Amino acid sequence: MENSKIYVGLDVGTTSIKVIVAESMNKQLNVIGVGSARSNGLSRGTIVDIDQAVTAIQQAVQQAEQKANIEIKRVVAGIPANLLQIEECQGMIAVADQSKEITSQDVQNVASAALVRNLPPEREILTVLPTEFTVDGFDEIKDPRGMMGVRLEMSGVLFTAPKTMIHNLKKCIEKAGLELSQLVVNPLALGKLALSDGEQDFGSIIIDLGGGQSTAAVIHDHQLKFSVIDQEGGDHITKDISVVLNTSIENAEKAKRDYGNADSLAASEEEEIPIEVVGQSVPVQVTEKKLAEIIEARLMQVFDRLKTSLDKVDAFDLPGGVIMTGGVTALPGIVDLAKEIFDCPVKLYIPDQMGLRHPSFAQGLGLINYIANLSEVDWLVQSALGNVEQPTTETQHSTQMGKTQTTVEEVPVKKIKKQSKNGFESLKNFFSNFFE
């Protein structure tokens, strides 16, 4: 189809793998196929059994291919924020002895110069995002191509991740018969989808409550500035219900989905639900309030730990508040509980595309949205990594990876200066000294 591309988002989470196929035409994304499979071979957001993960990916891809009536070959993979590190990078090159027009090759060359650094042997560059270019001292340039200059500089943000995690993801994609087009940082892609332009500019917190782990990220000035992982999610709530009520995991999951509430004050003390208890032939009646108390207790622990980490960087001073998504946010009452814990405005993000109107699809859709909206300059900078190719045909394909100990993993960052509260202008510059 003329001027159209096909993007495929593969969200490989600890609980489930989702494949989303969308057609981009005239800058409009239309979902044309969805596939889903139960995750196997993942733990705490990382792949622990490649063969099991490959089988699950293939099942989800096959479903999506049948519904979209296409063959999926190339994918864009997202990677979770586990042990993610964020740092600034800078590069400079001489364009020519005398002024000449800056070309796409010059952009690639300056990006390559910015990537020159000594990394620990266990880490690998995941992606790099340009923040500005400088031509002969003139800064804040977004696209220097076509300008005249002698010296070209680039400032950007560099993301690195554990080499093992990247290798395992690439290996799974390869063994599943797919080609990797690009890796994407999950919270960055999710923020681009779920946050408005103003929320990304002035600053907001995006929280993804998945099955195996929960991720909070701070987006400010349209950049990912901070990320924290809590190694608990919806699966831990299910296990709590199973242990407390002495029922199977399957029954506990069904009770959570059908009758669960994250706010015990909103749950009924009169309404009862039947629970099949191990060792008893007749179901036991449990009140909705008791079920809600089990759910609420675990969520409060997760929210408290995330809040402690976010308080360290004064993230709640940002005006955008908290935007939550992910499968766990489908629980009624979760917004009220989050407002109580975080003490700031909280709202949910639910995709509005037909067939995807559930928060569990947000991450997969975020990958598609992110890749579809990358500029030519972004692609040129990404190509400096050596394994990225901007799509030139009518079809392109994409994927995401990732979700799930009670410890918290934080992206190492420098101490952020205390926010001045003299109006919105100071709020907007909240992270202005972030990398100083």
Order of alpha helices (4+ residues) and beta strands (2+ residues): beta-beta-beta-beta-beta-alpha-beta-beta-beta-alpha-beta-beta-beta-beta-alpha-beta-alpha-alpha-beta-beta-beta-alpha-alpha-beta-beta-alpha-beta-alpha-beta-alpha-alpha-beta-beta-alpha
